[in-house]
Amino acid sequence: MPQISEFYGIAIYMYINDHQPPHFHVKYNDYEAFVNIDNGVVKGELPRRVINLVFEWLDAHKDELMDNWKRLQNYESPIKIKPLD
């Protein structure tokens, strides 16, 4: 599972040929969730402050995330995405 970004202890991953809808996985300490790229729906558990940071990052990098989703669906390597500043 390629890690595509990390910030404030929050690790963002995407799987090769993962199930629909387009999403990414988030790991923070003992918490795990996945976030829908299109609508931001979160499945799993994350602390509220982590969710807020992830949403801020998602808003800034939505196009890059969709590009990576398409790359991974074609078994291509993803491109690293800048962390939240």
N, C-alpha and C positions, 0 to 999 in steps of 0.2 A: 504494500500500500504506500504509494509515494506521498511524502509530506510535501505540501506545496507552499506552506507558510507557517510562521510561528511568531507570536507576539504575546508579551505579558504572561508567559507560561501556557498559552493557549496554542495547541497544535492543530493545524488544518490538514486534512488528508483527502485524497480522492482515490477510488479504486478503478482499476482497468476493467472495462466492460461491465460496470455496475448496473443495477436495476434502475428503471425509470421511477419517478421523474428525476431530472437533473438535480443533483445535490452534492454536498460535501460533508465530511465527517469532522467532528470537533472532539478533541480530548483535552480535558483540563483536570489535573489531579486524578481523582477517582471517578470523575463524571465523563459521560460519553453521550453524544447526540449526533443526529444528522440534520442538516438544514437545507430546505428546498431553495434552490437558487432563484427561481422565478418569484415565489411569493413569501419567502422567509419563514415558512412553517417549520417549527422545530419538533423533532421526534426524539425523545429521550429527556435527560435532565441535565441542566446546567444552572449555576447560580445566576441570579438576575443581572449582576454587574458584568458577568462573562457574556451573557446573551446580548446585552447592550453593546459591548465591544465588538462582538461578532457581527451584529447588524450594521454597525458603523463601517466595519471592514467590508462586508458584503456590498453595501451601497457604493463604496469607492471602487470595487473591483468586479462588479457583476459581469461585464463583458469578458474580462479575462477568465473568469470562472467558467463561463459558457464555452469559451474557446478551449479551455482545458478539458471540459466535459466531452466535447466533440473529439479532441485528440485521443483521449483515453478510450472512447467508444471504438476508435479505429486502431487500437493497440499501439498508439504512439505515446512517447514520453510527454508528461505534462511540463509546463514551464513554471518555474518558481514565481510566486506573486509577492510583491513587496508587503512587509508587515505593516500594521497600523503604527503610525508615528506617535 
